Amino acid sequence: MRIRNTLAACALVLLTAPVHAQWKPERNVEIVVPSAPGGSNDKTARSVERIIHDKRLMAATLTVVNKPGGGNAMTMNYLNQHSGDGHYVMVGTPTILSNHIIGASALNYTDFTPIASLFNEYIVFAVKSDAPMKSGRDLIERLKKDPKSVSIGFATALGSHNHIAAGLLAKAIGGDVRGLKVVAFKGSSEAIGALLGGHIDLVTTAAGNVADQVEAGKLRIVGVAASQRLTGPYAAVPTWKEQGVNVVFGGWRSIMGPKGMSAP
């Protein structure tokens, strides 16, 4: 509910401007999602869409378009083709920075127009409920002994915030960050499906992505990269700091437009 209220406030900010500076869309507006349906990026876009529709904040139609692939590159390239056009926006994540840093994309944050900062969602470390790793300490011991003994899945690319979270844990315990066995998926929903199917051992993802599976008893959270315990299904899960590892990290969400947009 807190995230929904935050998104509602952001939607009002996005679409409320001084009379002399208003811009009204002339055709359908696309919110482009850089990952597959079902993950936190997709949920963010669809929440914004629903709020704008329910509150009738915009006369034009609004659709969510998923363009996974290339570690957000598909979405970034697509938006980059519509310079200055406010009919195209995307859900922005830290990958817009990390892709450029690791050389996966020539595009940088300077190639887009920042519109709104939405929220930050802490990363959780999830395993199957019947996994031999019962706690964060069990995961730490395995990573110390052999970092390749734990296959770690995440979205949407190598260098993403979910990948960084796993690397921060390995670094904090003195493990081999480069030796981690990692698998990048097009969306967190795909990574979670692989975990439930027993194809990987661990998923690092935004807390909201696995809440339903945790409540259903299908997944267990062994650590939360938050400064304090989360609520709801995570209330009994200790943070990494409580388990003696100083790891606090999350993935922010934003709304970004193509380069060259005017202020209105």
C-alpha positions in Angstrom: 0.0 0.0 0.0 2.9 2.4 0.8 4.4 1.9 -2.7 0.9 2.4 -4.3 0.5 5.7 -2.4 4.0 6.8 -3.4 3.2 6.0 -7.1 -0.1 7.9 -6.8 1.7 11.0 -5.6 4.3 10.6 -8.3 1.6 10.3 -11.0 0.0 13.5 -9.8 3.3 15.3 -9.9 4.0 13.9 -13.4 0.8 15.2 -14.8 0.2 18.4 -12.8 2.1 21.5 -14.0 1.5 25.2 -14.2 -1.1 26.1 -16.8 1.3 27.9 -19.0 3.6 24.8 -19.1 1.1 22.0 -19.7 1.7 19.4 -22.4 -1.1 17.0 -23.4 -0.4 13.8 -25.3 -2.0 13.6 -28.8 -2.0 9.8 -29.1 -1.3 6.7 -27.0 1.5 6.9 -24.5 3.7 3.9 -23.9 5.3 3.0 -20.6 8.1 0.7 -21.7 9.3 -1.9 -19.3 12.9 -3.3 -19.7 12.0 -6.7 -18.4 9.5 -9.5 -18.8 6.0 -9.4 -17.3 5.5 -10.2 -13.6 8.6 -8.6 -12.1 8.9 -5.4 -10.0 9.6 -3.2 -13.1 6.4 -4.5 -14.7 4.4 -4.1 -11.5 5.7 -0.5 -11.2 4.6 0.4 -14.8 1.2 -1.3 -14.4 0.6 0.5 -11.0 1.3 3.9 -12.6 -1.0 3.0 -15.5 -3.8 1.9 -13.2 -3.5 5.1 -11.0 -3.5 7.4 -14.0 -6.5 5.6 -15.4 -8.5 5.4 -12.2 -7.9 9.0 -11.3 -8.5 10.1 -14.9 -5.3 12.1 -15.0 -4.9 11.8 -18.7 -7.3 11.9 -21.7 -5.1 9.8 -24.0 -4.8 6.1 -23.8 -1.8 4.6 -21.9 -0.3 1.2 -22.4 2.5 -0.9 -20.8 4.9 -2.4 -23.3 7.4 -5.0 -22.3 10.7 -5.1 -24.2 13.0 -7.5 -22.3 16.4 -8.4 -23.7 20.0 -7.3 -23.8 20.0 -6.4 -20.1 17.6 -3.4 -20.6 19.3 -2.6 -23.9 16.2 -3.3 -26.0 14.2 -0.7 -24.0 16.9 1.8 -23.9 17.5 1.6 -27.7 13.8 1.8 -28.4 13.3 4.9 -26.3 16.4 6.4 -27.8 14.7 6.3 -31.2 12.0 8.7 -30.1 14.1 11.8 -29.2 12.0 14.6 -27.6 8.8 12.6 -27.8 6.8 12.5 -24.5 4.6 9.7 -25.8 7.4 7.3 -24.8 8.7 6.8 -21.3 10.3 3.9 -19.5 10.8 2.5 -16.0 14.3 3.3 -15.1 16.6 1.1 -12.9 20.2 1.2 -11.9 21.0 -0.8 -15.0 20.9 2.4 -17.0 24.2 3.2 -15.1 25.7 -0.3 -14.8 25.2 -1.2 -18.5 27.4 1.8 -19.5 30.0 1.2 -16.8 30.6 -2.4 -17.8 30.5 -1.6 -21.5 27.3 -3.4 -22.3 25.7 -0.3 -23.8 27.0 2.9 -25.3 24.0 4.7 -23.9 24.3 6.5 -20.6 22.0 8.3 -18.2 22.8 11.5 -20.2 21.0 10.0 -23.2 17.6 10.2 -21.4 15.5 12.7 -19.6 14.8 12.0 -15.9 11.2 12.7 -15.1 10.5 11.3 -11.6 12.1 9.2 -8.8 9.6 6.7 -7.4 11.0 4.5 -4.7 13.8 2.2 -3.6 13.1 -1.5 -3.0 15.5 -3.6 -0.8 16.9 -6.9 -2.2 16.1 -10.2 -0.6 17.9 -13.5 -0.9 15.5 -16.3 -1.6 15.8 -20.1 -1.7 13.3 -23.0 -2.0 11.5 -23.8 1.2 13.1 -27.3 1.2 16.6 -26.1 0.3 19.5 -27.3 2.5 20.4 -23.7 3.2 18.1 -22.8 6.1 19.7 -19.5 7.1 21.9 -16.7 5.9 24.8 -18.3 7.8 24.4 -21.5 5.8 24.6 -19.5 2.6 27.7 -17.6 3.8 29.4 -20.9 4.7 28.8 -22.3 1.3 30.0 -19.2 -0.5 33.1 -19.1 1.6 33.9 -22.7 1.0 33.1 -22.7 -2.8 31.5 -19.7 -4.4 30.5 -21.8 -7.4 28.5 -24.2 -5.3 25.6 -21.8 -5.3 24.0 -20.9 -8.6 22.5 -17.4 -8.3 19.8 -16.2 -10.6 18.6 -12.6 -11.0 17.2 -10.1 -13.5 17.9 -8.5 -15.9 21.6 -8.5 -16.7 25.2 -9.0 -15.4 26.0 -5.9 -13.5 22.3 -5.2 -12.5 21.4 -4.1 -9.0 20.4 -7.7 -8.2 23.8 -9.0 -9.3 25.5 -6.2 -7.3 23.6 -7.3 -4.2 25.0 -10.8 -4.5 28.5 -9.4 -5.1 28.3 -7.1 -2.1 27.5 -10.1 0.1 30.4 -12.1 -1.3 32.7 -9.1 -0.8 31.5 -8.5 2.7 32.3 -12.1 3.8 35.7 -12.1 2.1 34.6 -14.4 -0.7 35.6 -14.4 -4.4 33.2 -12.0 -6.1 34.4 -13.0 -9.6 34.0 -16.6 -8.8 30.3 -16.5 -8.2 28.1 -18.7 -10.4 25.5 -16.4 -11.7 22.7 -16.6 -14.3 20.9 -13.5 -15.7 17.3 -13.8 -16.7 15.1 -11.5 -18.7 12.9 -10.9 -15.7 12.6 -11.7 -12.0 9.6 -13.8 -12.7 11.7 -16.1 -14.9 14.4 -16.3 -12.3 11.9 -17.2 -9.6 10.4 -19.9 -11.9 13.8 -21.4 -12.3 14.3 -21.4 -8.6 11.0 -23.1 -7.9 11.9 -25.6 -10.6 15.1 -26.5 -8.9 17.3 -25.2 -11.7 19.2 -22.7 -9.6 19.9 -22.5 -5.8 19.3 -18.8 -5.0 17.5 -15.7 -6.4 18.4 -12.1 -5.5 15.4 -9.9 -6.2 13.3 -7.0 -5.0 11.3 -7.9 -1.9 7.9 -7.5 -3.5 8.6 -10.1 -6.2 8.6 -13.1 -3.9 6.2 -12.1 -1.2 3.4 -14.3 -2.5 5.7 -17.4 -2.7 7.0 -16.7 0.8 3.5 -16.5 2.2 2.5 -19.7 0.4 5.5 -21.5 1.9 7.2 -22.2 -1.4 10.2 -20.0 -0.8 12.3 -19.0 2.2 14.2 -15.7 2.6 17.6 -16.2 4.2 18.7 -12.6 4.3 17.4 -9.1 3.6 19.7 -6.3 2.4 17.8 -3.6 4.4 18.8 -1.4 7.3 16.1 -2.9 9.5 13.6 -5.7 9.3 10.8 -5.5 6.7 7.2 -6.1 7.6 4.5 -8.5 6.5 5.9 -11.9 5.3 9.4 -10.8 6.1 8.9 -9.7 9.7 10.7 -12.8 11.1 13.6 -12.6 8.6 16.8 -11.1 10.0 18.7 -8.5 8.0 22.2 -9.2 6.8 23.4 -6.7 9.4 21.7 -8.8 12.1 23.6 -11.8 10.8 26.9 -10.0 11.1 27.3 -8.9 7.5 27.1 -5.2 6.6 25.1 -5.3 3.4 22.4 -2.7 2.8 21.3 -2.4 -0.8 18.2 -1.8 -3.0 17.1 -1.1 -6.5 15.6 2.3 -7.2 12.8 2.8 -9.7 12.3 6.0 -11.8 10.4 7.2 -14.9 12.7 8.2 -17.7 11.9 9.9 -21.0 13.9 10.1 -24.3 16.6 12.6 -24.7 15.6 16.1 -25.8 12.3 16.4 -24.1 11.1 19.9 -23.3 10.2 20.8 -19.7 6.4 20.7 -20.2 
